[in-house]
Amino acid sequence: MSAEENLRISKEVADALPEGRVVALESSIICQGMPWPQNIETALAAEEAIRREGAVPATTAVVDGGVRIGLDRSDLEALAMCRGTTSVHG
């Protein structure tokens, strides 16, 4: 897999980057930090709060071995239910 194939930036995030309207969100709390359904509710509420302020949320995760910046709802739900993710427990 090439670097381009290993990195996916959503169109919404890519379009907002030149304007500086992107807020990066880290995703481990979705799969590893909170139980279902609080995790998806929290993730969606955080993204909605960012949108209300005129910015674009860029939740970032490794999904199916690739870096994803700007997850769609199905990606968020998969993380929330820990589908397609690998967790490291120490």
MOJO-V774470 format. One line per field, one symbol per residue. ss: DSSP state (A for helix, B for strand, O for the rest). Layout:
BEGIN
ss: ???
END
This chain:
BEGIN
ss: OOAAAABBBOAAAAAAAOOOOBBBBBOAAAAAAOOOOAAAAAAAAAAAAAAAOOOBBBBBBBBOOBBBBOOOAAAAAAAAOOOOOOOOOO
END
